[in-house]
């Protein structure tokens, strides 16, 4: 399987070793991590402020004379905000976007993800409004899944793009999602397709991943802010709440922990930001008719504020909006954002092209 994938993309370098299909989901070997060969074009530049101590080329210092500069007044924004550069976002379309939705599983190997079609339509409309060229694939088996990801990451149109977006909607547990045939896919392997070695056309450009899937099966029972308590929830209460779910479902599967599914970190990855619908170990809630809380929150925030708000702040706002959702048994949900060497700010600038040159 891995050999076939490599043949579809010239110079594809997913791993030094060829893996069988069964091994694609774990990739937990102890091979040494390759050294980054190229310096990022997006290296952080030193700021202009007299008080800024960030060096253009940092050096190891060991024990330092650590002196924290006191604040002059209470701030509501960062002093570096105006000095930090942003990724270019002028081209129309901004880039390519891929949505993979696994709603129906073959032979009922997993529960059907009712309501997922609502997420797909909302997300597609949002990304089109943000000026991305959107492709949707549904209910892909393992081989089809990797084929579409491979073709997408090798698309020559990325050379003319400012950014790319990949959305995965599926059942999952921490570190993996599930294809329509029930086979698990290690998300780190998906991200690896888009690193600097495997996707040079996107080098120096932001890559935004949105993952709507459970990362465990624990429910978040919420905390009553008016009555602080240190008592842990009883097993009986947890079981009772699980039985009370009506028109909601989890994007999780019943499973036992497997150390082989732990994802590996890749320090050479750059310009990536990943938005997970929930935190590790916890379930992600989905309404059978209205879709998931996370996707609804993200779409509502982005469509209203992407015109004047930076991506990380948009995700903060999404998190705040998600915090207001509660089901009939009082369960909550917490999203999670991960950045991998994201050097600049991201403004979508919907409706705008390249700025006019000054006369």
Buried (B, 14 or more C-beta within 10 A) or exposed (E): BBEEBBEEBEEBEBBEEEBEBEBBBBBBEEEEEEEBEEEBEBEBEEBEEEEEEEEEEEEEEEEEEEEEEEEEEEEEEEEEEEEBEEBBBEBEBBBBBBBBBBBBBEEEBBEBBBBBBBBBEBBBEBBEBBBBBBBBBBBBBBBBBBBBBBEBBBBEEBEEBBBBBBBBBBBBBBBBBBBBBBBBBBBBBBBBBBBBBBBEBBBBBBBBBBBBBBBBBBBBBBEEEEEEEEEEEEEEEBEEBBEEBEEBBBBBBEBEEBEEBBBBEBEBBBBBBBBBBBBEBBBBBBBBEBBBBBBBBBBBBBBEBBBEBBBBBBBBBBBEBBBEBEBEBBBBBBBBBEEBBBBBBBBBBBEEEEEEEEE
